[in-house]
Amino acid sequence: MFPLSWLSDSLREFWERGDKLLLALCLAASGFGLVLIYSATRWNNDNRSVVVQALGIFLGVLVYIALSTVDLELFVEKSWKWLLAFNVVLILALIPFGWGDTATGNKNWISIPGTPLNVQPAEVAKLTFILLLAWQCARLQKKGISRPSSVFQLVAHTGLMGGLIAVVSGDMGMTLVYLFLFVMLAWTSGVRLRWFVLGAAVCAGGVAVIWPRISDKYFAKRITVVIDHITGNPATLVEQTQGKGWQQTRSILAIGSGGLTGQGYLQGIQTQSPYKNSLIARSTDNIFAVCGEELGLVGCILVILILAAIIARCLWVAGRASSPMAALAATGYAGMLLFQSALNIGMCLYVLPIVGLTLPFFSYGGTSVITMFAAMGAVSSIKTRSLPSWLSDRSKL
């Protein structure tokens, strides 16, 4: 009886106070994504992807509703040490159990025994990392967040997680997400500009020193091929179109061939091609290209508008949050969506390097879609505990 009672109470509380608009936007995005995934996997009759994604959406909705009823700020306050340990252990689990792309050397996934499901630890840890970093920033604001000791603590936390991901899994794309979240939350919290200038100088110097040693690595070549493409370097034209730039070349060809309204759903030449390399990673990295080819510029704009609406809703909740920690957490989740969306779309347009980040809510990935719903569930939880409209101006407190 207890589980049923808890479930009914959770549903009632969510219906009364949860962010139903945000949930509707998430369902619109993931539903649109499911339609695109079906088209992207139809060429090889891969119905499993559609089923797994639909299951992920269903579980994601349940997680969204459940998290909407949890006081996350109190939870983090009481359990921050356990959450930090959870994040570290989760990433370290990739050492004995991780697997991934042999071409890139990344180890991003852990298989769940006895099931067809795989989990991406860095994706899961990202949710609690945002909560912990927001809580940490809110506490340090009381002591002076621009003090050297405060900045060091923030850098140490981010360096620990980002460093573990980079070293253990080799996933530079996810490492960049963690770094962006640090910059965004630190800036929003009030860290002085001089610290960011110093950090940028240190990073630039570090890159200048190590670049000669890593320029022949896979990730470095992904960067140089994009630079050559943008600058129009004729000396590397073959590499730009047939080498490391093959995936992105096919992507912009697909988007460009779609025109204003596309070639028609299930009619894309590259999307429906039986040749795997015609459009690589159609259901994951290049789902935006699938949309561009079959639904044209209109479809691409619709995707961007839905994502923009979700981000705007997160920022709206942040502006009405009941505490600095809650406001920072909602801002962090908005930043996560913004950064990942911009990187993925930029990658498909051949203006940013391939870093293995999918398009939130739209790309195939059970872990990804569940964690996105969980992140938005956290925002919904913040909304249920937000300030009343007459107190939304914090200057009145």
Secondary structure, DSSP 8 states (H G I E B T S, - for coil): -HHHHHHHHHHHHHHHHS-HHHHHHHHHHHHHHHHHHHHHHGGGT-HHHHHHHHHHHHHHHHHHHHHHTS-HHHHHHHHHHHHHHHHHHHHHTHHHHEE--TTTT---EEE-TTSS-EE-HHHHHHHHHHHHHHHHHHHHHHH-TTSHHHHHHHHHHHHHHHHHIIIII--HHHHHHHHHHHHHHHHHHT--HHHHHHHHHHHHHHHHHHHHHHTTSHHHHHHHHHHHHHHT-GGGHHHHHHSTTHHHHHHHHHHHHHTTT-S-TT--TTTT-S-GGGSTTTTTTTHHHHHHHHHHHHHHHHHHHHHHHHHHHHHHHHHT-SSHHHHHHHHHHHHHHHHHHHHHHHHHTTSS-------TTTS--HHHHHHHHHHHHHHHHHHHT---GGG-SGGG-
